[in-house]
Amino acid sequence: MENQLKELGTDFIAGSTFTIADSCMLSLIANLLNAPPLEPGFTPILANFPKVSEYVARLRHAFKERLAKRDSSDTNDEPAEEMKEPARE
């Protein structure tokens, strides 16, 4: 990721605009790498990659409301309301 961001010189992983690739990266970062128990190990490693650190901060800022909603939701195994299937009659 560091090399990709350096070579492109853009704000996003595949160019100058947000794409599905950025959505995938946000999912990876928010759901796997920043989740306990991996976060304590990931945070110091991320500090060694300034472009990736900036990228992560950019994605977190762009999706701060959604991430805050997700982080503040209860921790049960029910899917988020917007992910539930509509009721069938």
C-alpha positions in Angstrom: 0.0 0.0 0.0 2.8 2.4 0.9 4.4 2.0 -2.5 1.1 2.3 -4.4 0.2 5.5 -2.6 3.8 6.9 -3.2 3.8 6.0 -6.9 0.4 7.4 -7.6 0.8 10.5 -5.5 -3.0 10.6 -5.0 -5.3 10.5 -2.1 -6.8 7.1 -2.8 -5.4 3.7 -3.4 -6.4 3.5 -7.1 -6.2 7.2 -8.1 -7.6 10.6 -7.4 -11.1 9.5 -6.6 -12.7 7.1 -4.1 -13.3 3.7 -5.6 -14.5 0.3 -4.5 -10.8 -0.5 -3.8 -10.8 2.2 -1.0 -14.0 0.7 0.4 -12.3 -2.6 0.6 -9.2 -1.1 2.3 -11.4 0.7 4.8 -13.1 -2.6 5.6 -9.8 -4.3 6.1 -8.4 -1.5 8.3 -11.5 -0.9 10.4 -12.7 -4.4 10.9 -9.5 -6.4 11.1 -6.4 -4.4 11.7 -8.0 -1.9 14.2 -9.9 -4.5 16.1 -8.8 -6.1 19.3 -6.6 -8.1 19.7 -4.8 -7.0 16.5 -4.8 -3.2 17.0 -2.0 -3.0 19.6 0.3 -4.8 17.2 -0.8 -2.9 14.1 -0.6 0.6 15.5 3.2 0.7 15.9 3.7 -1.0 12.5 1.5 1.6 10.8 3.8 4.4 12.2 6.5 3.1 9.8 4.4 3.8 6.8 3.6 7.5 6.5 1.6 7.4 3.3 -0.6 4.5 4.6 -1.0 6.4 7.9 -2.2 9.5 6.0 -4.5 7.3 3.9 -6.0 5.6 7.0 -6.6 9.0 8.6 -8.2 10.2 5.3 -10.6 7.2 5.1 -11.5 7.4 8.8 -12.3 11.1 8.4 -14.4 10.6 5.3 -16.4 7.8 7.1 -16.2 9.1 10.7 -20.0 9.2 11.1 -20.5 5.7 9.9 -17.5 4.3 11.9 -18.7 6.1 15.0 -22.2 4.6 14.6 -20.7 1.2 14.1 -18.4 1.5 17.1 -21.2 2.8 19.4 -23.7 0.1 18.4 -24.3 -2.7 20.8 -22.0 -5.7 20.5 -24.6 -8.4 19.9 -24.4 -10.6 16.8 -27.4 -9.0 15.1 -26.7 -7.4 11.8 -26.9 -3.6 11.5 -30.4 -2.4 10.7 -29.5 -1.5 7.2 -28.2 -5.0 6.6 -31.3 -6.9 7.6 -33.5 -8.4 5.0 -36.9 -6.8 4.6 -39.8 -8.5 6.2 -41.7 -10.8 3.8 -45.4 -11.1 3.8 
